[in-house]
């Protein structure tokens, strides 16, 4: 597979303050672009990051045919570069694409294109736990036609943004009682663009009440805890860790499944099962609820300090043996080549 | 309100075969573009239709912040130009925008901008029932930042496409039993881009079975008939016409509400109520089911010839006094200034 590379004349890296990065606002020098036309994916190109030209009738603008992935590249102290479970990302991208009637991307284009791009952006990836290069592969429907049917033309693009930690400050969450994120038989399990915009308005209402995120519940009954929209959610009751099983409403998070595996292998009582708001509130009242935390590529692990449901507000206790901290540390150590990776999750690029 | 107009040097209209138009594939000479920046909508511009430049990090590509409307302009035999209930379109656009955390568009920009654009495209609108100019106003998030939160910059765009009738051939539908279009508390009532891409895959499976569309049922039970994704749905049992009430899963269709009004005023027994698959199948078996038809701006009224649910296939009878034909004719006569409009729906531009 040939990749045509047009490098920038001058890198903009010297203008970037790496100690003060707003998430997702700064992009590296290059991007990868691969077009789908006449029933096939063409050879990818790497070119300077910058605006692209789109028909105003491009179907992505009208019908939301758009899926994405979130990944990170990590650098160890020796300067070696790693990805975390990239096979899972390309498989999920194609699973999302299938649900939105987008043609599957050959895995080779994804893997080789990404490796080539990362080597070019090597200077943008800073060593040290917490520093990373956030990678955003995505596919969008570009054909200029506003008939409500799948497009015949697409672009697969990878852009990269240097990142520090995603979440800052203490996070408290509202538990959804009226709004929903997804339906049975819908697209909630896909990383479909439309799933995210749908959360912005309910989340803005939560912000007004002083809550940073929403924990979504099942749309039918609002009785079962599902996910937080950009994170899967774990609950610790005593020394038992609980997370909802994936289904067609819940994203099959790579960080989520990695934590489930780590917890099982470390002998934690790990329960993947439906978990109700009622059970959560009873555990909070009795003192059995020790922790809630979110998991996701951007946030890695994000402790939640409190939650509100109806008129009831709960604050979580301080714990000294935090599962959130323990599994975050374990994951980061694997990602940054600090400790052994018996799983083969860490892939050197 | 000033609108800066840059007209094309040469119209491409002479290259268009108006008797052979594929829906949504041909666009007129001009488009309207209005930017939202620094907390305000700027003055709109009319410019030659053509590609626009977007950051690959524009939030519409990643998080699906995109809403649209569908409208038509009609010309009568005297050459006068009309819109159908344009007030409803701008109100619904802003209702959709609110749900996706997109700033509301001032109605004046919508109305004056559209009128100015249509006067410029006057030659593209051909008189005669069935001919129309399909109008696509839409709003997309353009800010180049991949944080999962509402954008700070948007574009409101209007593009226009000359149209003949939208649906050709006989339409048979599958009734959804597994897939869903929207959840309670979700965005189904909004004309959100992501609602459409989500239907493409299930619809492609229906195509393979020989069905052109899906009638969506409620995601909780799949027992109640809701809408067809690009159309609302009416059922005629004997001489009673039935359509589902709007809710947060069902689009408040302008054609739908116009037909409800016409039916009521013409003394048809019009029931706006939950209507179950069970009731539909019983009526089909007993012979009481006379018609099913869809309603929407593109299709106006679209008769449905048959449906499948589970393993059961039903074919509808031929009727001589079709409600579908009657209300389509009535609507077209109002739209094309052929008969009186006691409702004030027809607006001369």
Interface residues (C-beta under 8 A of the other chain):
Chain A: X22 X23 X24 X25 X27 X31 X49 X51 X52 X53 X54 X55 X56 X57 X60 X61 X62 X63 X64 X65 X66 X68 X98 X99 X100 X101 X134 X136 X138 X140 X141 X144 X145 X146 X147 X148 X149 X150 X157 X159 X161 X176 X178 X179 X180 X181 X182 X183 X184 X185 X186 X187 X192 X193 X194 X195 X196 X197 X198 X199 X200 X201 X203 X204 X219 X220 X229 X230
Chain B: X22 X23 X24 X25 X27 X31 X49 X51 X52 X53 X54 X55 X56 X57 X60 X61 X62 X63 X64 X65 X66 X68 X98 X99 X100 X101 X134 X136 X138 X140 X141 X144 X145 X146 X147 X148 X149 X150 X157 X159 X161 X176 X178 X179 X180 X181 X182 X183 X184 X185 X186 X187 X192 X193 X194 X195 X196 X197 X198 X199 X200 X201 X203 X204 X219 X220 X229 X230
